């Protein structure tokens, strides 16, 4: 399974940050539930997700050198484990389709209007296949630079928004119902934090003898920071318009003074969005291809990347491309599906592994 591909813990953390940024800079789902208080959900979502992140860390330590699919088969056996691995594959495939649709909607909505979305999704999928032709290691070396540049663009954009900002838009606070806070927190746990589950596929590639605890926690903190920054910028700039715009994170850049020096950064911000979104598709495609190789007992995953990419791109036709339809789906349906794979299945895997260990100890104690 190309275990010779080695990435450092720093690169592993950068991959995770870039992966989550691909959702955060696209996401407007939370804002349509809690509006001006959405920035607080970055914290509540991270706190609610932290036990599951520690669960991922526990699995990585309990089964060193194994990826998610190998851990699943080690715990549940070859038969049931392979079935559960196929379920994980379907989840990652759905995640890839969702991200391809988001890129397609963004591109055709703001840059090349009128272009069939299928052309965009197919182009992105084929480009991801090309990037992965040499494996995950060259991609990992590029991730820190992409993350730093994206952070810089978002921070500059935040500072540019301050002259016309109205911080009164953030008031009054705590006006939502408990159910709305709970719903937004659930969305944040599932999208983007819980998508970190895919990082378990990269575990065998992390340099041997290193601990992934620090990069996991640091990347979570960095994600919280950037998520707060994005949501605060949206609130102070748009106010009550926030829930009426399908892509507030990008629309803000188009409201700035065209005469201000360096103010017209919408193209730069759009490139940042496209970059992290594209690399997220690359990572998801890697996860799907590697999972197929693991299940079919094939050593190299790369032959699977092209057919999988083409299939996922074409499969996007089955979904509607309306931005509002996409938002509604990701508010009502996606968090439930995502949570099943990101929270329930890993928790069940850990619980069954613990029970197996207790049974073995009991048998050893009372032969």
C-alpha positions in Angstrom: 0.0 0.0 0.0 2.9 2.4 -0.8 3.9 2.7 2.9 7.2 4.1 1.6 5.4 7.4 1.1 6.4 9.3 4.3 5.0 12.5 5.6 6.1 14.4 8.7 3.7 15.2 11.6 3.9 18.9 10.5 2.8 18.0 7.0 0.1 15.8 8.5 -1.2 18.7 10.5 -1.0 21.0 7.4 -3.0 18.5 5.4 -5.7 18.4 8.0 -5.9 22.2 8.2 -6.1 22.5 4.4 -8.7 19.8 4.3 -10.9 21.6 6.7 -10.4 25.0 5.1 -11.8 23.5 2.0 -15.1 23.4 3.8 -14.9 26.5 6.0 -14.3 28.9 3.2 -17.3 27.4 1.3 -19.6 26.8 4.2 -22.5 29.1 5.0 -24.7 26.4 6.6 -24.2 27.5 10.2 -25.0 31.2 9.4 -28.5 30.2 8.1 -29.3 28.7 11.5 -27.7 31.0 14.1 -27.1 34.1 12.0 -24.9 36.7 13.7 -24.0 34.3 16.6 -22.5 31.7 14.3 -18.9 32.7 15.3 -19.6 31.2 18.7 -20.4 27.8 17.1 -16.8 27.5 16.1 -16.0 27.0 19.8 -19.0 24.9 20.8 -18.5 22.7 17.7 -14.8 22.2 18.6 -15.6 21.3 22.2 -18.3 18.9 21.2 -16.0 17.3 18.6 -12.9 17.0 20.9 -14.0 13.6 22.4 -14.2 12.2 18.9 -10.8 13.6 18.0 -9.4 11.9 21.0 -11.1 8.8 20.0 -9.4 8.9 16.6 -6.1 9.4 18.5 -6.8 6.4 20.7 -7.5 4.2 17.6 -4.2 5.4 16.0 -2.3 4.4 19.1 -4.2 1.1 19.7 -3.5 0.0 16.1 -0.1 1.6 15.2 0.8 1.5 11.5 -2.7 0.8 10.3 -5.1 3.0 8.3 -8.8 3.3 8.9 -9.7 0.3 6.7 -7.1 -1.9 8.3 -8.2 -1.0 11.8 -11.8 -1.8 10.9 -10.9 -5.3 9.6 -8.6 -5.9 12.6 -11.5 -5.2 15.0 -14.4 -6.7 13.2 -12.7 -9.4 11.2 -12.3 -9.8 7.4 -16.0 -10.3 6.6 -17.8 -7.7 8.6 -14.8 -5.4 8.6 -14.8 -5.4 4.8 -18.5 -4.5 4.7 -17.9 -1.6 7.1 -14.9 -0.5 5.0 -17.2 -0.4 2.0 -19.6 1.8 4.0 -16.7 4.1 4.7 -15.9 4.2 1.0 -19.4 5.2 0.2 -19.1 8.0 2.8 -15.9 9.3 1.4 -17.2 9.1 -2.1 -20.3 11.1 -1.1 -18.0 13.6 0.5 -16.0 13.9 -2.7 -19.2 14.4 -4.7 -20.4 17.1 -2.3 -17.1 19.0 -2.6 -17.1 18.7 -6.4 -20.6 20.1 -6.5 -19.5 23.0 -4.2 -16.6 23.8 -6.5 -18.8 23.6 -9.5 -21.5 25.9 -8.1 -18.9 28.4 -7.0 -17.0 28.5 -10.3 -20.1 28.7 -12.5 -21.8 31.2 -10.2 -18.9 33.7 -10.0 -16.3 33.1 -12.7 -17.5 31.3 -15.8 -21.3 31.6 -15.7 -23.2 29.4 -18.1 -20.7 26.7 -18.3 -22.1 23.2 -17.6 -21.2 22.3 -14.0 -20.2 18.8 -15.2 -17.4 20.2 -17.2 -16.0 21.9 -14.0 -16.4 18.8 -11.8 -14.8 16.5 -14.4 -11.9 18.9 -15.0 -11.3 19.2 -11.2 -11.5 15.4 -10.8 -9.1 14.7 -13.6 -6.7 17.4 -12.3 -6.8 15.7 -8.9 -5.9 12.4 -10.5 -2.9 14.0 -12.2 -1.7 15.5 -8.9 -1.9 12.1 -7.2 0.0 10.2 -10.0 3.2 10.5 -7.9 1.5 9.7 -4.6 0.6 11.7 -1.5 4.2 12.7 -0.5 4.7 15.5 -3.0 1.2 16.8 -2.2 2.0 16.8 1.5 5.1 18.9 0.9 3.0 21.5 -0.8 0.3 21.7 2.0 2.2 24.0 4.5 2.6 26.7 1.8 -1.0 26.5 0.7 -2.2 26.8 4.4 0.1 29.8 5.1 -1.0 31.6 1.9 -4.7 30.9 2.6 -4.3 32.2 6.2 -2.7 35.3 4.9 -5.4 36.0 2.3 -8.2 35.5 4.9 -6.4 37.7 7.5 -5.8 40.5 4.9 -9.4 40.3 3.8 -10.6 40.5 7.4 -8.5 43.7 7.9 -9.8 45.2 4.7 -13.3 44.7 5.9 -12.8 46.6 9.2 -13.2 50.2 7.8 -16.8 49.5 6.8 -17.6 47.1 9.5 -20.3 47.5 12.1 -19.7 45.6 15.2 -23.2 46.3 16.4 -24.3 43.6 14.0 -23.0 41.1 16.6 -25.5 42.3 19.1 -27.7 41.3 20.9 -26.2 37.9 21.8 -27.8 34.7 23.0 -31.1 35.4 21.3 -31.5 32.0 19.6 -33.3 29.0 20.9 -31.4 26.2 22.5 -32.5 23.9 19.7 -30.9 26.3 17.1 -27.6 26.4 19.0 -27.7 22.6 19.2 -28.4 22.3 15.5 -25.6 24.6 14.6 -23.2 22.8 16.9 -24.2 19.5 15.3 -23.5 21.0 11.9 -20.1 22.2 13.0 -19.2 18.8 14.5 -20.2 17.1 11.2 -19.0 19.8 8.8 -16.1 20.5 9.0 -14.6 19.1 12.2 -15.8 15.5 11.8 -14.4 15.2 8.3 -11.0 14.8 10.1 -11.9 11.1 10.1 -10.3 10.9 6.7 -7.0 11.7 8.3 -7.0 8.1 9.7 -6.4 6.9 6.1 -3.1 8.7 6.2 -1.8 7.2 9.4 0.6 4.6 7.8 2.3 7.4 5.9 3.1 9.5 8.9 6.8 9.1 9.7 7.4 6.2 12.1 8.2 6.9 15.7 6.3 10.2 15.7 3.1 11.1 17.6 0.2 12.7 15.8 -1.4 14.1 19.0 0.2 17.5 18.7 -0.6 18.1 15.0 -4.2 16.9 15.6 -4.8 19.3 18.4 -2.9 22.2 16.9 -4.7 21.9 13.6 -8.0 21.9 15.5 -7.1 25.1 17.3 -6.0 26.7 14.0 -9.3 25.6 12.4 -11.2 27.2 15.2 -9.3 30.5 14.8 -9.9 30.7 11.0 -13.5 29.7 11.4 -14.1 32.5 14.0 -12.3 35.0 11.7 -14.5 34.1 8.7 -17.8 34.2 10.6 -17.0 37.4 12.5 -16.0 39.1 9.2 -19.3 38.0 7.6 -21.4 39.3 10.5 -19.7 42.7 10.9 -19.8 43.3 7.1 -23.3 41.9 6.2 -25.4 42.1 9.3 -29.0 41.0 8.6 -28.1 40.2 4.9 -26.0 37.3 6.1 -28.8 34.7 5.9 -29.9 35.9 2.4 -26.6 35.4 0.6 -25.6 32.0 -0.6 -21.8 32.7 -0.4 -21.2 35.5 2.1 -17.5 34.6 2.6 -16.8 35.6 -1.1 -19.5 38.3 -1.5 -17.8 40.5 1.1 -14.7 40.9 -1.1 -17.0 42.4 -3.8 -18.3 45.1 -1.5 -15.0 46.8 -0.8 -14.0 50.2 -2.0 -12.5 49.7 -5.5 -10.3 52.8 -5.0 -8.6 51.4 -1.9 -5.1 50.1 -2.3 -5.0 46.3 -2.5 -8.8 46.3 -1.8 -9.8 44.4 -4.9 -8.7 41.0 -3.6 -11.8 39.1 -4.7 -9.8 37.2 -7.3 -7.1 36.4 -4.8 -9.7 35.3 -2.3 -11.4 33.2 -4.9 -8.1 31.5 -5.8 -7.6 30.7 -2.1 -11.0 29.1 -2.0 -10.4 27.1 -5.2 -6.9 26.0 -4.0 -8.0 24.5 -0.7 -11.1 23.1 -2.2 -9.1 21.4 -5.0 -6.6 19.9 -2.6 -9.4 18.7 -0.4 -10.8 16.8 -3.4 -7.3 15.4 -3.9 -7.1 14.1 -0.4 -10.6 12.6 -0.5 -9.9 10.9 -3.8 -6.7 9.5 -2.3 -8.8 8.1 0.6 -11.3 6.5 -1.7 -8.6 5.0 -4.0 -6.6 3.7 -1.0 -9.7 2.2 0.5 -10.5 0.3 -2.7 -6.9 -1.0 -2.9 -7.1 -2.1 0.7 -10.3 -4.0 0.2 -9.2 -5.6 -3.0 -5.8 -6.4 -1.6 -4.0 -4.4 -4.3 -0.6 -2.9 -3.3 -0.9 0.3 -5.3 -3.9 2.6 -5.1 -3.0 4.9 -8.0 -4.5 2.8 -10.8 -7.9 3.4 -9.1 -7.7 7.2 -9.0 -8.7 7.8 -12.6 -11.8 5.6 -12.8 -12.9 6.7 -9.4 -12.4 10.4 -10.3 -14.4 10.0 -13.5 -17.2 8.1 -11.8 -17.5 10.7 -9.0 -17.5 13.6 -11.4 -20.3 12.1 -13.5 -22.2 11.0 -10.4 -22.6 14.7 -9.5 -25.3 14.9 -12.3 -27.6 13.0 -9.9 -27.7 16.1 -7.6 -29.3 19.5 -8.1 -26.9 22.4 -8.5 -29.0 25.2 -6.9 -27.0 27.0 -4.2 -30.0 27.3 -1.9 -30.8 23.6 -2.4 -27.2 22.8 -1.5 -27.5 24.9 1.7 -30.8 23.3 2.7 -29.4 19.8 2.1 -26.3 20.5 4.2 -28.4 21.9 7.0 -31.0 19.2 7.2 -29.5 16.0 5.9 -25.7 16.0 5.6 -25.0 16.4 9.4 -27.0 13.3 10.1 -25.3 11.2 7.5 -21.8 12.5 8.3 -22.2 12.0 12.0 -23.1 8.3 11.5 -19.7 7.7 9.9 -17.6 10.3 11.8 -18.9 9.6 15.3 -21.0 6.4 15.7 -19.0 4.0 13.6 -15.6 5.0 15.1 -17.1 4.8 18.6 -18.6 1.4 17.9 -15.2 0.3 16.6 -13.4 1.4 19.8 -16.1 -0.1 22.0 -15.8 -3.5 20.2 -12.0 -3.4 20.4 -12.2 -2.8 24.2 -14.7 -5.6 24.6 -12.5 -8.0 22.7 -9.6 -7.0 24.9 -11.6 -7.6 28.1 -12.8 -11.0 26.8 -9.2 -12.1 26.0 -8.0 -11.0 29.4 -10.8 -12.9 31.1 -10.0 -16.0 29.1 -6.4 -15.7 30.0 -7.2 -15.2 33.7 -9.7 -18.1 33.8 -8.6 -20.6 31.2 
